Amino acid sequence: MRVAIAGAGLAGLTCAKYLADQGHTPIIFEARNVLGGKIAAWKDEDGDWYETGLHIFFGAYPNMLQLFQELGIQDRLQWKSHSMIFNQPEEPGTYSRFDFPDLPAPINGVAAILKNNDMLTIPEKISFGIGLIPAMLRGQKYVEECDSMSWSEWLRTQNIPERVNDEVFIAMSKALNFINPDEISSTVLLTALNRFLQEKNGSKMAFLDGAPPERLCQPIVEHIKSLGGEVHMNSPLRKINLNEDSSVKSFTISSTDSGVTEEITADAYVSALPVDLFKLLIPKGWESIDSFRKLDGLRGVPVINIHMWFDKKLTDIDHLLFSRSPLLSVYADMSITCKEYEDPKRSMLELVFAPAKDWIHRKDEDIIEATMKELEKLFPTHFTGENKTNLRKYKVVKTPLSVYKSVPGCQKLRPDQETCISNFFLAGDYTMQRYLASMEGAVLSGKLCADKVNKSKARLLESKKQDVLKPDQ
Ligand SMILES: Cc1cc2nc3c(=O)[nH]c(=O)nc-3n(C[C@H](O)[C@H](O)[C@H](O)COP(=O)(O)OP(=O)(O)OC[C@H]3O[C@@H](n4cnc5c(N)ncnc54)[C@H](O)[C@@H]3O)c2cc1C
């Protein structure tokens, strides 16, 4: 079957890869000149990479890890020690670590928490442990029910002290969805904790060894092409055209290179667009359909990714760091953590600035100035004195509508990959799968979408045959 897919983010690429593996011919149309969507990256005038986001791969990403295996690129993941490292705001320049010993889950997680005495007191650890019992005993059903509450509300219902939030979960909530615990759905944190505590290597982290478009997306494209698929860049989907029965008749694709607009027909059609952009293309004839109407409740959250190149080394930590700063979320010295960005003498910090709603429209210079003030607290000895570290250059990448904002009540709004339109399917991290808005979620959504297209093969081919037999309308 010929399947037209709009969007070459991880969801669209994965969907095409698995369709091609099943003998179909996927044809991807990507609006931009860069692969990867939210994992896209570019080179600056000096040849240094800058990215849409600092991206971490977790041990609890089975579909992503399988994809790396299948592409034969698993050596491109640079695994770090099994730890979580937090800055200590009250003692600037120091860190507090959760180190997971090489023991089965959940013993390794419990040991990591018990051994850390900087952040939580024993009574706080006990009350948090008791609070988690329902999630551990009742599993995913309980986790889904908790989507009615924000994480802060959930902590209160479990009688867990507010300080636990301040110490650990503001940082985790910002890392997972770029918002604070008062806003984030408790389902998000409980899902992550469940994976981290139930799988031995669930919270183990890896960095890709270079820029995602080249090191991860390109191999997927080569695989797709080797099986007869096509990937067209600079080719945005402009319109979804419908048949009388509301099924898709064609995609209108316009090339931003040649200016040519074409009607593309296929046996099945997939939107792998972000939810905010898909909503703009929903045809009039579908607007009353419940599953499409519900998408109004899903909206991307703003986030800013910052790159700062310094003239000296700021740290020797080869890991992700949770800043616990009011303006920043996680950060890493990419000159250490990522092979292609390696610099033995000078640091390049990549930092996620979140929550970003009050900053997304501010000038880059203001954002950098505010970030420098935060860095002076994180590295108190580096930015003073005669031998102080200087900022060489910076790059700020703003994403006003990034992953959907996971506030309470979102779970019931997320659509299935199969829609009520017979030849139209959805892929994307916002569609329903258990890994929420993440790279693993995007990959799983693409895989589920490909399976659903494949399973509908007989129906799709039959309706195509009927279309051909119909006289011209
Ligand atoms: C700052 C930041 C940090 C992140 N950190 C992590 C992390 O550490 N770990 C993790 O797991 N996840 C992380 N994520 C989330 C992760 O990047 C996303 O969940 C995932 O990449 C989404 O993939 P997707 O394919 O669903 O959507 P997208 O990546 O948004 O792909 C959609 C594609 O559709 C294209 N498109 C849009 N309009 C059209 C059109 N009209 N026609 C054709 N194509 C179109 C876009 O250009 C894009 O290529 C982070 C995200 C951000 C922004």
The ligand as an SDF file (V2000), in Angstrom:
LIG
                    3D

 53 58  0  0  0  0  0  0  0  0999 V2000
   13.2030   21.4610   24.7310 C   0  0  0  0  0  0  0  0  0  0  0  0
   12.7350   20.0350   24.6060 C   0  0  0  0  0  0  0  0  0  0  0  0
   13.3700   19.0430   25.3460 C   0  0  0  0  0  0  0  0  0  0  0  0
   12.9150   17.7240   25.2740 C   0  0  0  0  0  0  0  0  0  0  0  0
   13.5690   16.7610   25.9990 N   0  0  0  0  0  0  0  0  0  0  0  0
   13.1830   15.4840   25.8960 C   0  0  0  0  0  0  0  0  0  0  0  0
   13.9160   14.4600   26.5510 C   0  0  0  0  0  0  0  0  0  0  0  0
   14.9320   14.7220   27.2060 O   0  0  0  0  0  0  0  0  0  0  0  0
   13.4780   13.1710   26.4210 N   0  0  0  0  0  0  0  0  0  0  0  0
   12.3750   12.8530   25.6860 C   0  0  0  0  0  0  0  0  0  0  0  0
   12.0370   11.6670   25.6000 O   0  0  0  0  0  0  0  0  0  0  0  0
   11.6630   13.8120   25.0540 N   0  0  0  0  0  0  0  0  0  0  0  0
   12.0340   15.1080   25.1320 C   0  0  0  0  0  0  0  0  0  0  0  0
   11.3430   16.0750   24.4640 N   0  0  0  0  0  0  0  0  0  0  0  0
   10.0890   15.6970   23.7660 C   0  0  0  0  0  0  0  0  0  0  0  0
   10.3440   15.1060   22.3890 C   0  0  0  0  0  0  0  0  0  0  0  0
   11.2310   15.9120   21.6500 O   0  0  0  0  0  0  0  0  0  0  0  0
    9.0190   15.0170   21.6390 C   0  0  0  0  0  0  0  0  0  0  0  0
    8.0720   14.3360   22.4400 O   0  0  0  0  0  0  0  0  0  0  0  0
    9.1110   14.2680   20.3010 C   0  0  0  0  0  0  0  0  0  0  0  0
   10.2820   14.6140   19.6030 O   0  0  0  0  0  0  0  0  0  0  0  0
    7.8680   14.5970   19.4710 C   0  0  0  0  0  0  0  0  0  0  0  0
    7.9170   13.9260   18.2250 O   0  0  0  0  0  0  0  0  0  0  0  0
    6.6800   13.9780   17.2240 P   0  0  0  0  0  0  0  0  0  0  0  0
    7.1060   13.2740   15.9970 O   0  0  0  0  0  0  0  0  0  0  0  0
    5.4480   13.5360   17.9200 O   0  0  0  0  0  0  0  0  0  0  0  0
    6.4420   15.5380   16.8980 O   0  0  0  0  0  0  0  0  0  0  0  0
    7.4090   16.5810   16.2010 P   0  0  0  0  0  0  0  0  0  0  0  0
    8.8010   16.3220   16.5770 O   0  0  0  0  0  0  0  0  0  0  0  0
    6.8510   17.9260   16.5100 O   0  0  0  0  0  0  0  0  0  0  0  0
    7.2680   16.2830   14.6330 O   0  0  0  0  0  0  0  0  0  0  0  0
    6.2740   16.8540   13.8230 C   0  0  0  0  0  0  0  0  0  0  0  0
    6.8570   17.1320   12.4370 C   0  0  0  0  0  0  0  0  0  0  0  0
    5.8100   17.6390   11.5920 O   0  0  0  0  0  0  0  0  0  0  0  0
    6.3510   18.6710   10.7850 C   0  0  0  0  0  0  0  0  0  0  0  0
    5.2750   19.5070   10.2860 N   0  0  0  0  0  0  0  0  0  0  0  0
    4.5820   20.4880   10.9160 C   0  0  0  0  0  0  0  0  0  0  0  0
    3.6390   21.0040   10.0950 N   0  0  0  0  0  0  0  0  0  0  0  0
    3.7180   20.3180    8.9310 C   0  0  0  0  0  0  0  0  0  0  0  0
    2.9890   20.3590    7.7050 C   0  0  0  0  0  0  0  0  0  0  0  0
    1.9860   21.2150    7.5180 N   0  0  0  0  0  0  0  0  0  0  0  0
    3.3400   19.4990    6.7210 N   0  0  0  0  0  0  0  0  0  0  0  0
    4.3590   18.6040    6.8830 C   0  0  0  0  0  0  0  0  0  0  0  0
    5.0810   18.5430    8.0230 N   0  0  0  0  0  0  0  0  0  0  0  0
    4.7570   19.3690    9.0350 C   0  0  0  0  0  0  0  0  0  0  0  0
    7.2950   19.3910   11.7310 C   0  0  0  0  0  0  0  0  0  0  0  0
    8.2130   20.2130   11.0420 O   0  0  0  0  0  0  0  0  0  0  0  0
    7.9570   18.1930   12.4380 C   0  0  0  0  0  0  0  0  0  0  0  0
    9.0630   17.7390   11.7290 O   0  0  0  0  0  0  0  0  0  0  0  0
   11.7860   17.3930   24.4810 C   0  0  0  0  0  0  0  0  0  0  0  0
   11.1710   18.3930   23.7230 C   0  0  0  0  0  0  0  0  0  0  0  0
   11.6370   19.6920   23.7670 C   0  0  0  0  0  0  0  0  0  0  0  0
   10.9600   20.7440   22.9360 C   0  0  0  0  0  0  0  0  0  0  0  0
  1  2  1  0
  2  3  1  0
  2 52  2  0
  3  4  2  0
  4  5  1  0
  4 50  1  0
  5  6  2  0
  6  7  1  0
  6 13  1  0
  7  8  2  0
  7  9  1  0
  9 10  1  0
 10 11  2  0
 10 12  1  0
 12 13  2  0
 13 14  1  0
 14 15  1  0
 14 50  1  0
 15 16  1  0
 16 17  1  0
 16 18  1  0
 18 19  1  0
 18 20  1  0
 20 21  1  0
 20 22  1  0
 22 23  1  0
 23 24  1  0
 24 25  2  0
 24 26  1  0
 24 27  1  0
 27 28  1  0
 28 29  2  0
 28 30  1  0
 28 31  1  0
 31 32  1  0
 32 33  1  0
 33 34  1  0
 33 48  1  0
 34 35  1  0
 35 36  1  0
 35 46  1  0
 36 37  1  0
 36 45  1  0
 37 38  2  0
 38 39  1  0
 39 40  1  0
 39 45  2  0
 40 41  1  0
 40 42  2  0
 42 43  1  0
 43 44  2  0
 44 45  1  0
 46 47  1  0
 46 48  1  0
 48 49  1  0
 50 51  2  0
 51 52  1  0
 52 53  1  0
M  END
$$$$
